Amino acid sequence: MAEGKYVEVREGLRLHYHESGVEHADTVVLLHGGGPGASAWSNFGRNIPVFAKTYRTIAVDQPGFGRSDKPTEHPQYFTHSAQAVIGLLDRLGIEKAHLVGNSLGGGTAVRLALDHPGRAGRLVLMGPGGLSVNVFAPDPTEGVKNLGRFAAPPGPTKEKLEAFLRVMVHDQSLITEDLIAERFAAASTPESLAAMRAMGASFMRPDSYEQGMLWRDGHRLRQRVLLIWGREDRVNPLDGALLALKMIPRAQLHVFGQCGHWAQLEKFDEFNRLTLDFLGST
């Protein structure tokens, strides 16, 4: 994992992030998913130098993940992370940024765009959490079930993590022993496990759980939105895209065949071209 930078976005919360392409005027923020051991580098490490040819590119470890701080007292997670990203942009002097979010990161991107519409440029959302509603697929999905099993008694194991990761992708060759070991080391610390529990609890809190139901507010998004889905996504299945596509005024949908939940990795070249074309189009 490459070294990154730290910034305190508010008292008691430091974010870790990777930055490249600082010579460019326009900024793209990359927001990773929420599986055990996830981080900006694990989700976007290979994509960063490609994006940095055109944009100031910032890949953020969301609160509770990677090398960022892991508070356990916080608001509903999408709101919590969106506020943290706004704090990062403020500290870096960035007024507005395009947002590229995978899964949990997609939910953070949408929450940020809803709460701070002037700060968000175009949105690229890959199987976004909170925005998709499964019209046909069952809830919870296979991927969500495996996510819940990871830390369940008697505790996390590499075998449970591998089972979760293998549901993420169509191309099983992406799940290597090194990846499993790296993700397990990050996910199994007491701090990471506590942060994961706090995140999950925040989605069920009676006073704020509706902040996670982003599909109800999709009609308020005024940004141009590119939805990207893997046809074989077993975490947020393809039918979950239908309501978002219907409700978001300026939405378009691209579906990759032979692709699961990690389009940015499984369809690396195609994803980069598609996203950069979308962000730079008139």
VENRABEL-V950708 format. One record per helix or strand. SS is the DSSP state (H for helix, E for strand). FROM is the first residue (numbers start at 1). LEN is the number of residues. If there is no record, write none. Layout:
SS_FROM_LEN ; SS_FROM_LEN
This chain:
E_5_6 ; E_13_8 ; E_27_5 ; H_40_12 ; E_56_6 ; H_77_16 ; E_97_6 ; H_104_12 ; H_117_3 ; E_120_7 ; H_142_9 ; H_158_11 ; H_172_3 ; H_177_11 ; H_190_13 ; H_209_4 ; H_214_7 ; E_225_6 ; H_238_10 ; E_251_6 ; H_263_4 ; H_268_13
